[in-house]
């Protein structure tokens, strides 16, 4: 879609190279910024070092959009090309709260209104008044395995298309049979109930089959980011105690180097089996024959020693007669279903223990929210990575619950997504704001038919109003903003899809989910309108951190999960995320919330993306720096952006520095990595021998 270009103050130009423009320090000081916070600002919560971290941010520089051309390993779509990882790629997930333990939080042993609340801290649930009549306040959750959803779908819709991947279809009957067969092969090789099995795959049929096979075998899924470098992979395999990994031939050498020459003497002695597949195993004829030729032309020469040291060809496990072995009863209820890894404050990833009950609850909660979705009729576009908890729950688990079709894309590429929507007609398209930004800004977006899309759930970052309006106009569907975190499987809040949406908010809590705003110092719940830390409780909240009782104790208090996010709740029960506690910028005693500044920048017609961080300032302590990605063919000066912001923000919030870039570092689900920008800023300042650029 072509952007409207006003004549002044903007002029068309070529995409800018990365450029740093510093504002004049005299101008900044001439604003007479006060040195102490006002009474209103003093009510804001300042970041406390002992309990604030990032949340859900895979620390690699590869974004799931085609414009991010780093050296990080990226799975291409139609070309099926995989680039090798840059050593600077970071962990998939980011930090979350590791806070103070002594809080006076309300008791939370029950999820119903009849339980007596803390007399001093009554919990009100005004959001229930804004539920659509079709959405119940409470649901019934069966005590079953999350894999039961596949068994039920295969029974009800055996011939229905479960998976579509680049021309190949897999029915629900075939999906269940393949997953059961692979589960038996795992059992024959000694995989027992409760064992951890790593899955290191992009979006492809084998990823879906492997997920359900591990669950059918009674084992625990350890989702592993294919972008992990050896250090990160080693930590995750060692920490989880994984006894097997299912991965691509393209990643085998990396896994082998982590394993070492002698398994028992290496860093991951429990890793006994490496099951290796290839993207061709999920492709239709003749693509499955042409793909190996393409690999050789591109220089892929890995020699995989099948049959030695537990290295097994995936395709061989699904051929011939199935082994005569009985599978254990799948896990259920409070038993572990998956370990999802998320980074800690020191950068060391932690395994989030998610149970079958967690997944069952969050999938059913999501289904209740999407109450117009029909069994056996929906098509889910899987552009989000399934190894990320957002894609795992809202795309794969939800699709199988509804007996829908999973349209798998191994990587988000703008034109491929547009063409896929036009050709395959998905009805539900969960994504991230950067995905929708890329789609509406594609020069030929209006030429594609996107009218099949009915529902889009956006997560991982704030959804700008302009993006919501433009995408809804382009597709005719409903695009809503939600909120979640790995520790909550992940979704806790969303705007009603067919009800009252409040733009700029994350919406209201899901059924059976309580949320409140807490003073992080006193632990007291705050009334509507006051800023504090968002806390959550509900059936989707994690069991804890794997082998980390102290971190678990810090994060969970009487059933409440501390999110580390600053938020407010209005009188109607709609929540607004202001920022991560640690991202708040304190300039001359004033709290500045990056998201507020980013929203103003995003409203500028030339700005495609914006990210704001705090940088050191000798006069103010910290000051605001904005990173800008312009729309193609646009140019804008620092002075023009400065005037734009001064008309819309208090003087102390206006950025003092602007950096123009081609791309921003993002997670696999499109969330901007502010921490990466801050690290780059420090490195640049160190190189210049100055704290300011």
N, C-alpha and C positions, 0 to 999 in steps of 0.2 A: 504494500500500500504506500503510495507516494505521500510525503508529508506536505502540509501547507507551509509555504515559505513567505513570511511577511517581508516586505521590501526593506524595512529598517527595524532593528539595527543589524540584521543578519544578511549575509551574502553567500551564495553557493560557493563551495570550494571543495578541493579534494580532501579525503580523510586525513586528519592531522597526524603527524608522527608524534611520538611521546615528547611532551614539552612541559617544562616546569616554569611557572610564572609566579614570582613572589610579590605579594602586595607591599606597599611602602609602609614601613613601621611607623612613620610619623602619622600617616592617615589613621592607623589603628588606634594610636594613643590620643589623637585629637578628638576621638569620640567620647572622652571623659568616662571611660568605663569604671564603674565603682569598684572599690577593693573589697567590699563585703557584700554578701548576699542579702537581698531584701527579705522581709518577713515571709513573703510568699515563697521565695526560692528556698528559704531555710527549711521548709517542710519537705523538700525533695530529699530523696535518699542518696547519699553519696556512696560510691563503691567501697566496700570493705575488703581488704586484701585477703582475709581469712575465709571468705565464703563466696567468692565470685570467680567464675570461669566462663569460657565459651561453651556453646552447646551445639551438638550435632553438626560439626563442620569438618568434613574430610579435608585434611590439609594438603591437598595437592593442587597444583596450579592449573589443572586441566578442567575446564568447564564443559558441561554437557552440550555446548553449542559449537557449531563448526568454526566460528570466528576465532576461537582460542587456540592458537597454533604454537603450543609449547612443545618441548621434547618429551613431555609426560606421555606415558603409554595411553593410547586412545583407541577405542574400538570403532572402526568406521562402519558404515551401513552397507550400501550396495557394493562398494569396492571391497569390503571385508578385509581392509588393510589394518594391521595393528602396529602402531609405533612402539618402540621400546621405551621404558620409563626413564625419566630423568632422576638422578640420584637425590634431587631436592624435593621430590614428591613426598608429601606428608601423609599422615594418617587420615583415613576416610572420615572419621568422626572428630568432633571437637569437644572442648571441655564442657563440663557442666558443674553445677554447684557442689563445692566441697566445704560446706559452711560450718559455722558454729553449731555445737550440738545442744546447748542448753536453751531451748526455746519453750515458751509456754503456749504450745499449740493446743487447740481443742481436741478432745478425744474423738476417735473415729472408728469405733468398732463396728458400726453399722452404717448402711447406706440408705436408710429410710428416714422419713421425716419424724417417725415416732420416737426415735432415740432422743433422750434429753441432751441438749447441747450445753456446752460450758456456759454457766450462768452469766459470767462476765463477758463472754464473747459469743453472743448468739449468731449463728450462721443463717443468713437470709438467702433465699434462692429466687430472686425476682425474675430470673431468666425463664422460669417455668411458665410464666404468664405469656411468654412470647414463642412458645413451642407451637408449630403448626398442629392443628387438631389431629393430623395423621401420625404424629410422633409421640409415643408414650413417654412419660417421665421415667419409667423404669421398665426394664426388659427381663425376660427369663433366659438364663444362660445354661445350656445343657452341659453336663460334665462329660466332655468327650475330647478326643484328640482334634486338633485343628485339621488333621488329615481326613477326618470323618467327612468334611465338606466335599472332598474329592469322591469318596465312596458313594455319598448320596447323589452327587451330580452324575456319576457314571451309571447309577441305577435308574435315575429318572430320565436322563438324556444321553443314552449310550452312544448314539450316532452323531450327536451334535458336535460341531467344531469347537474343540477346547483351546487349541493353539494354532496360530497362523504365523509362519516365519518365512518370509521371502519366497513365497510361492508354494510352500509345503504346509499341509493341514494335518493335524492330529486330532482324532476324535476323543471324547471322554472315555470311551471303552479302551482305546489304545493307550491313552495316558495312564489310566489306572493299571492296565496290564504291564506296561513298561516299568512303572514305579514299583509295582509288586515284584516283578522279576528282578529288578536291581536290588531291592531290599533283601531278597533271598540270597543273592550273590554276596551281599555284605555279610549276612548272617553266616554263610558257609565259611567266610574268611575270618570269623571270630568276632565280628562286631556284635556287641551285646547291648542290652537295654541301658540307656544312660551314657553310653560312649559318645564322645564328641567327634563329629565328622565335618571337616571344612569343605565348603563349596566355593571355589574361586572361578566363577564363570560370568561372562557378560549375559545379556538377555538373549537366550536361545532356548530351543525346546529341551536341551539337556539340563539346563538350570532348573526348569520346572519339574522334570522327571526326578532329578537328583534330590530336590527339596522334599518331595513326597516319599521318595524311597527311604531317605534317612528317617523320616517320621514313621513310616510303616515298619521299619526295623526297630522302632522303640528308641532310637538314638536321638542325639541333640544336634541341631543344625548350627554350624559356626559359619556365618556369612563372611566371606573374605573379599575385600576390594581387589579386583584385578590390577589396579594401579599401584598396589603396595610394592615398595622396594624391599630388598632382602631383609633389612633391619626390622621393618615393620611386620613383615610376614613371619620372621623368626619369632618375634615377641608373641604374636597372636597364636601361632601353632604351639609354642611352648607354654604360654599361660593357660590356654584352653585344654592342653593335654590331648590334642586331636590325635586319633589313631589312624585316620585316613584323610586324604584330600582328593576331591574330584575337581580336575582343572583342565585347561586347554593345552594342546601341544605347544602353542605359542608361549606358554608360561612355564613349561616343564623345566627348562634349564634353570630358571630362578628358584623353583621349588627344590630341585636337585642340589643346588649350591647351598641352600639353607639346610638341607638334610645332612649333607656331608658324605664322605666316602664310606664311613662305618656308622650306620644309624645309631647303634647303642652308645657310641662315644661322641655323637654329635650333639648339637644344641636342642634337637627335638627327638629324643630317643623313643618316644611313644609313637612316632609317625611310622607305621608299618606298611601302609599301602598308599600308592599314588595311582589313582585311576585317571587315565588321560583320554580326553575326547578331542575332536576337531570340529570346527564349524561346519565342515562338510558333512558330518554325521547328522546334522539337522537340516540339510539342504535337499531340495528336490532334484530329480534328474532334469537336465544334464549339469546343473550347477555343482552338484556333488563331485562330478568328474573334472570339471574345469577349475574348481577352486585349488586343488593341489598343484596344478600347472601354474596358476597365478602365484601361489606361495613360492614355488621354485624360482620363477622369474624375478620375484622381489627379494630373493636372497635368503629365504628361510631354509636353513640346512640342519636343523636340530635332529640329532640321532637319538631316538628314544629306545632304551633297552627293555623292550617288553619281555615279560617273563622272568626278569631278574630283580631281586631285592624288592619284591612286592609291587613292581610297576606293571600295570594292567591296562589293556586297551578297552576302553568303555564299550565300543561296538561289539567286542567279543562276549561281553557279559549279557547281551540281549539276544544272542543267537543260540540256536539249538534247544535242547530240552532243559527246562527249568530245573534247578536242583530240588530234590525232595527234602525240604526242610520246613519246619513250622516256624512261623514268625511269632515273636512275643507279642503280648497285648500292647498296642501303642500307648504312649504316655497320655495322660489326661489331667484335668484339674490343675493342681499345684505343682505337677511335675514339669521339669524344664522341657521346653520345645526348642529354644534357640538361645545362643549367646550372640548378642549384637554388640560389637565393640565401639566404644566412644572414648575420645581422648580425655586425659586428666589435666590438672593445672600444670603439671610438670611435663606434659606431652606424652606421658605413658598411657597407652590405651587401657581402658577397663572394660571387662566383659559384663554387659547388662544381662541379667538373668530374666528372660521372658518366658512365662509358663504357657501351657496350652490354654489355661483359663484366660490369661491376658489376651492372647491372640483371638480366641473365640469371642470374648467380650468386645474387643475393639472392632472386629470385623462385623459383628451384629449391630453394634452402635452405628457404624458407618452405613450399613445397609438400611437401618431405620431412618437415618438422615436422608438417604436417597430413596425415599419411599415410593417414588414413581418408577423405579427400575423394576423390570419384569424378569422373572426367571426364564432362562433359555432364550432370551431375546436381545440381551445387551452385548455390545462389543467394546472391550476395554483397550485403549491404546496404551501400550506399555513402552513409553519413551523414558520414564524414570527407571533407573537401575533397580532390578529386583533384589539385589544384595543390600540395598538400602532399606531401612525399616519402613519408610514411607511407601516405596514401591511394593515392598513385600506385603503389607497389610491392605493398603487402599487399592492396589492394582491386582496382585495375584490372588491373595486370599479372598478379596471381595469378588473377583471375577469367578472363582471356583464356587464360592457360596451361591452365587446367582446363576451358576451353570452358563456363564457367558463365554465369549470368545476372547482370548488373549492375543492381541496383535503385537508381536514382539519386534522391537527395533533394538539392535545391539548398541546403537549410539544415536544421540540426538543430532540430526542435521536438518536445518530449517527446510530446505526444499524437499528432502525425503519425507519429512513429516507432513508437509502440505500435500504432497502427492499421495501419501498413504491415506490421509483422511479423505481425500477426494475419491480414491479408488476403492478403499476397503470400508468406508463409511462407519467408523467407530462412533459410538453414542456417548461414551464416558471417557474423559481425557484428563486424568490428574496430572499436575505438573508444577513447575516453579515459575515465578514471575519472569525470570530471564527467558524461559521458553516462549511464553506468550509475547514478550517484547520482541523476540527474534521473529516470530511469525507475523505479527502486525507490521513489522518494518521491512519484511521481504518485498522487493520491488514489484513482484508479480503475485502477491498474496491474493488480490481480488480476482485473479483468473482461476483460482481453485475453488471448488465447491466444498465448503466446510459445513454445510447445513445439517449434516447428520449428527453433529456434536450437540448433545442436550445438556450435559453437565460437565463442568470442569472444577476441580477442587485444587486451589493453589496453596502451597505451603512452602516452608523453608525461608521465606523472607516476606517483607511487606509488599502488598499488591497495590501499586499506584492506581488511583481512580482512572487516569487516562488510559491505562492499559486495559483495565476492566471494561471500560466503555467501548474502546476500539475493538477489542476481541469479540465482545458480545455483538457488536454491529456487524463484524465480519462473518461470524458463525451463526448467529441467531440463538445460540445456547446461553446457559447461565454459568457465569464464572464467579465463584465465591472464594473468599479468603478464610483459611482455617489456621489452626495452630497445633503443634505437637512437639514431642521430643522423644528420643529413643527410649528413655526410661518410662514412657507411657504408651509404648507399642504402636504408633506414636500419638494418635490424634486425641485431643481433649476438648477442643473448641472448634466451632465453625459457624459462619453465618448461615441462617436458614436458606436453603436453595430456592424454595418457592414461598418464602415468607418475608418477614421484615429484615432487610439487610441494612446494616449501618456501615457505610463506607469508612475505611480507615481503622475499623475494629477487627478483632479476630473472631467476633461473634460471641456465642453463648456456649456454655458447657454441654457436652453430649449427655444423653440419658445416663442416669446413675453416677454422674460425675459431679463432684463438688469442686468449687474453685473459690479462692478468696485472696485478698490482698493483705499482706502481713507487714508489719513494721519489723525489719530484719534485726533490729537491735533488741527490742523488748519482746518480740514474738507475739504481740497482740494483733488481732485482726483489725483492719482499718475500715472506716465507713466509705460509702460510695464517694467517688471524686478524689480521694486521697491516693497519693502515689506510694507504692511499696513493692515488696517482692511477691510475685505470683506463686501461690502454692496450690497443689492439686491433690485430690484423692479420688479413687474409683477403682473398678475391677480391672482396668487396663494398666494400672501402675505396677512397675516391676517388682520382682521378689527381692532384688538387691543386686550388688555387684559381686561377680564371681571371685571367691577367695579374698575379698576385701571387706572385712567386717567394719573397720573404722570408717571407710568411705560410705558404706551402707548406712551406718549410724548417723553420719553427718547429713546424708541426703534425705533420709526418711525419719519422720517424727510422728508417732501416734497415727501412722497411716498416711500422713501428709507428705507429699513430695515437694521439696524445694527446687524451683526451676532456675533460680539465678537471673530471672528476667524482671525488669521493672515494669509495673502495669498499674492501670487504674480500672475500676469498675464503675459504670454509670448506674443511675437509678433503675434502669431496666434490666440490669444484669449483663450488659454487653461489656466485654473487656477490650482494653487497648494496650498493646505492648509499646512501651516507650523505648526501651533498649535493654541490652544486657547491662547488668550492674557494672561490670568492669569496663564497658565501652563509654560510660558517661564521661564527658569532658568537663573539667572544672577550671574555668577561666576567671581569674580575679574574684573567686568566691562564688561564681554563678555556675549552676549546673546546666550544661548544654547537652541535648539529646540528639545524637547523630541522625536518627531517623527523621526528626522534624526538619533538619536542614536538608537532608536528602530529598524529602518530599517537595520542598520549595524548588530545589534545583531541577527535579524531574519535571516540574510543570513548565520549565522553559522549553519552547518549541524546538530548540536545536539539540537538546540533551537527550541522549538515548539511555545512558546509565549514569548513576552517580553514587559515590561512596564517600563517607565522611569519617575522619579519625581525628583524635587529638594528638598534637605534637608539642614537644617542649617549647616553652617560651620564657625567656629570662625575665620578662616584665609581668606577664599574666599567669605564669606557672604553666598553663597549657593554652593552646589556641587551636583554632579549627583549620583543618586542611581538607580540601575537597578534591577527589579524583573524578575526572569527567571523561566519559566516552560520548563523542558527538555522533549525531545521525549522519549517515553517508551524504556527502555533498554539502555539508553545512560548516560554517566557521563562526566562531564567536570569541570575543576578546575577554581578557580578565576583567577589564573595566565594565564591560557590558553585563557580565555575570554578577559583578559586585553591585552594580546599580539595581539589578533584578532582585538580589537578595535583600538589599537595604530597604526596598519598598515593602518587603514581606516579612522581615525578621527584625527583632531587636538588634541594636548595633553589636552587642557582645556575641551574638550568635553568627554573625556574618563571617564566612571563611576569610582567612588572611592569606592563604596560599591555595593555588589551584594547580593541579597536575593534569594535563591532557594526555590520554592514553588511547591505544587501539582497543584494548580489552581490560577487564578486571579479573583478578584471580578469583576462582569460584570453586565451590564444592561440586560433587557429582550430581547434586540436585539443584545446582544453580544459585546457591547462596553465596553472596560475596564474602570473601575471607578478609575481614578488616584486619585481623591479626597479621596476615601476610603483608598487607599494605604498611602496617606499622613497622614490621621488621625491615621492609625495604627502605622505609624512611630513615630508620636508625642507621642502617648500613650506609645509606647515602650521606647522612650527616657525619658519620664517622670518617668516611672517605674524604669529606671536605674539611674535616677538623673543626666542625661547627655543629651546634645543636639544631640549627635552622638551615634549610636549603636556600 
